[in-house]
Amino acid sequence: MNKIIQKGAFVFRYRYFNKVVKYQRNFFLKFQGMQIGKKTYVPKCSITWPHQVSLGDDCRLEHDIYFHYDGIWKEGPSIIIGNNVFVGFGCEFNITKKITIGDDCLIASGSKFVDHNHGTSLTELIRIQKSPEKEIVIGNNVWIGANVVVLKGVTIFDGAIIAAGAVLNKNVPANEIWGGIPAKKIGDRK
């Protein structure tokens, strides 16, 4: 009898309770200004300013994603994710200016996107210098491997693949495969 009760509790938790929590979380985030597309549910994650995030339709997000907008408060989203995008566990979007991710992209676990840096002048303390910042743009149908770091000003054009562990500080042309630290071309899609 005890096993039947445990199995029933398991089924209830995964079929019903999790759905209720998903809808409540989406409602709460939308109430704060986050744009969430159809069939997209936001899991447990960290979001500093929900109104700065826009998620397209049919996105799949895993847990513990970090959406951090570090810029001056402004209207409209600065983290824009298109339709049919997968974002893996533990990804970080640390944005001061803007990041745009196109449709049908795959972003594996642990990837990081940082659109700013610290100043390097000798005349002031590093921590108080203005942060140089440039927008990050990721095209459509891009695959970003696990633990990739994408730095400020990078554009990844449509169809590109970035190998796991790469650090990108340059633009990636369409349909090329890049990897390494710093990342460089290692092949073409065929």
N, C-alpha and C positions, 0 to 999 in steps of 0.2 A: 504494500500500500504506500509506503514511504517513497519508493522509487517512482510510482505513478504521480504522486504529488510533486516530486522534484522535476520530473519530466514536464508536467503541466506548467509549473512555474517557469521553466526554461523556455517553453514554447510561447507562453504569454509575454515574457520579457522581450524575446526577439521578434515576435510578430506584431505585438500591439504597443507595448510600453515604449520601445525605441522609436516607433513612428510618431507617437504623441510627443515625445521629447524633441524629435526632429522638427515637427511643425511648430512647436512652441519656440524653439530657438530661431527658426526662420522668421516667425512673426515678430519676435523681440528685436531682431537685427533690422528687419524692414522698418519697424517703428522708429529706429534710430537713423534711418536714411540709407541703409545699405540696399543696393539694387541686386535682386536675386532672380534669375530667370526661371522659366518653367522646368520642372523636374530636376532642379538643383537644390540640394540640401547641404547646409553648412554643419559640419561635425564640430566636435569640441576643438576649438582653436583660439588663438589670441588675436584680437583685433583692437587696435588702439582707437581708431576713428571709423566706425562702420560706414558713415556717409562717404568716406573716401574710397570705398570698394564697390566694384560692379562685377557681377558674375553673370555670364550668359546662360542660355538654355542647356539642359542636359549635361551639366558639368558634374564630374565625380571628384570630390575632394576627400582625402583621407584625413585622419585626426592630427592634432598638434601642428597645424600650419600657423605661421606667424605673419600676420598682415600688419606691418608697422609703417604708418605714415608719419614722418618726422618733420614735415615742413610746416609753414605757417598755415593756420586754418584758412580754408577756402571752400567755396561751393563746388560741387561736382566731384566725381571720382578721380583719383590719381592712380589707382590700381585697377586696371580694366582687363578682365579675362573674358575671351570670346566664348562661342558655343562649342559644345562637345569637347571640352578640355579636361584632361586628367591631371590632378596635382597630387603627388605622393606625400607620404607621411613626413612630417618634420621640415617641410620647405619653408623658406623665409623670404618675405618680400619687404625689404628695408628701404623705403622710398622717401625721398625728399621732394622730387620733382614729379616724375610720372613713369609708369611702366604700362605698356600695352601688349597683350598677348592675343594673337589671332585665333582663329577657329581650328578645331581638330588637332590640337597640340597634346603631346605627352610630356609631362615633367616628372621625372622620377624622384624618389625620396631623397631628402637632404639637400636639394639644390637651393642655392641662395642667389638673390638678385639685389644688388646694392647700386643705387644711382648717384652716389655722392662719395666724397673722400674728405680728408683733412688737408688744410693748407700746409705748405712746407717752407714758408718764409722764416728767415732767421730773426726778423725784427720783433716777432710776437710769439707768445706761447702757442704751441700747436693746438691745444684744446680750445682756444678762443678765436682762432682764425676762421674766416668765412669758408664754408664748405663748397668746393667746386662741385657742381652737379650737372648731369646731362641725362636726358631721357633714355630709357631702354625700350626697344621695339623688337618684338618677336612676331614673325610672320605666321602664315597658316601652315598646318601640317608639319610642324617642327617637332622633333624628338630630342629631348634633353635628358641625358643619362643621369645616374645617381651621383649626388655630391658635386655637381657642377657649380661653379661660381661665375656669375655674369656681372661684369663691372659696368660702371657708368658709361653712357654714350654708345653702347653696343647695339647694333641692329643685326638680327639673325633673319635672313630672308627665307622665303617659302621653301619648304621641303628639305631644309638642312637637318643634319644629325650631329649632335654633340656627344662625344664619348664620355663615359663616366670619369669623374675626377678632374675634368678639364677646368682651366681658369681662362675665361674669355675676356680679352681687353681690346679686341679688334672686331670689325664687322665680318659676318660670315655670309658669303654669296649663296644664292639659291642652289639647292640640291647637292651641296658639298658635305663631306664628313670631316669634322675637326676634332682634335683631341690633344692632350698634353698640357704642360705648364711652362710657359704660356701656350695657349692653344694655337695650333697651326693646322693647315690642311693635311689630312692623311688619306683622303680618297674622294671618290665621286659616287653618287648613287647611280645604279644602272637599271 
